[in-house]
Amino acid sequence: MDPISTAALTGLLTVAADATKDPSSRLATAAWKDIKDALGWTSEPAPGEIAARAEATLTADCTLGCDVDQIVRDYTLEIGRERAVVAKGKAAAGG
């Protein structure tokens, strides 16, 4: 697997775990949906199948690695922004 696909797989697994851990997280569930759409998945894989299925899909079409990697990067940026807003709000409230 090429380095971009490997990074995409790592990020994909993080997003999947975040979406599973907190299904109420708008950012995680939206990013996970975008990743599944990019990979052409029409059904939700079982948690134990995600890594193998993603690796097979990314290996079959290496251009998908860039797409998934961009979704993961966007997700990471949004999480950072959300945390900054929360921290700023706590600071303003004296907490």
C-alpha positions in Angstrom: 0.0 0.0 0.0 1.3 3.4 -0.9 2.1 6.0 1.9 -1.0 8.2 1.1 -3.3 5.1 1.3 -1.7 4.0 4.5 -2.2 7.5 6.0 -5.8 7.5 4.7 -6.4 4.1 6.3 -5.1 5.3 9.6 -7.2 8.4 9.5 -10.3 6.5 8.3 -10.0 4.1 11.3 -9.8 7.1 13.7 -12.9 8.7 12.1 -14.8 5.4 12.2 -13.8 4.9 15.9 -14.9 8.5 16.7 -18.3 8.0 15.0 -18.8 4.7 16.7 -17.8 6.1 20.1 -20.0 9.1 19.9 -22.8 8.7 17.4 -24.2 12.1 18.4 -21.0 13.8 17.1 -22.1 15.7 14.0 -18.6 16.1 12.7 -17.5 12.4 13.2 -20.7 10.9 11.7 -20.6 13.3 8.7 -17.0 12.6 8.0 -17.6 8.8 8.3 -20.5 9.1 5.9 -18.3 11.0 3.5 -15.6 8.4 3.7 -18.0 5.5 3.1 -19.4 7.4 0.1 -15.9 8.1 -1.3 -15.1 4.4 -1.0 -18.4 3.4 -2.7 -19.7 1.5 0.4 -23.5 1.3 0.4 -23.7 -0.5 3.7 -22.2 -0.1 7.2 -19.4 -2.5 7.7 -19.1 -4.4 11.0 -16.5 -2.8 13.2 -14.2 -5.8 12.9 -14.3 -5.6 9.1 -13.6 -1.9 8.6 -9.8 -2.2 8.4 -9.6 -5.1 6.0 -12.4 -3.8 3.8 -10.9 -0.3 3.7 -7.4 -1.7 2.9 -8.8 -3.8 0.1 -10.7 -0.8 -1.3 -7.8 1.6 -1.1 -5.4 -1.0 -2.6 -7.8 -1.6 -5.5 -7.9 2.1 -6.4 -5.0 4.2 -5.1 -6.7 7.5 -6.1 -9.2 6.9 -3.3 -6.4 7.4 -0.7 -6.2 11.1 -1.6 -9.9 11.5 -1.4 -10.1 9.8 2.0 -7.0 11.6 3.3 -8.6 15.0 2.4 -11.8 14.1 4.2 -9.8 13.1 7.3 -7.8 16.3 7.1 -11.0 18.4 6.9 -12.4 16.5 9.8 -9.3 17.1 11.9 -9.4 20.8 11.1 -13.1 21.0 12.1 -12.4 19.2 15.4 -9.6 21.6 16.1 -11.9 24.6 15.4 -14.7 23.2 17.5 -12.3 22.6 20.5 -11.0 26.2 20.1 -14.5 27.6 20.2 -15.3 25.5 23.3 -12.0 26.6 25.0 -12.7 30.2 24.2 -16.2 30.0 25.6 -14.9 28.5 28.8 -12.2 31.2 29.1 -14.8 33.9 28.6 -17.0 32.3 31.2 -14.1 32.3 33.7 -13.8 28.5 33.6 
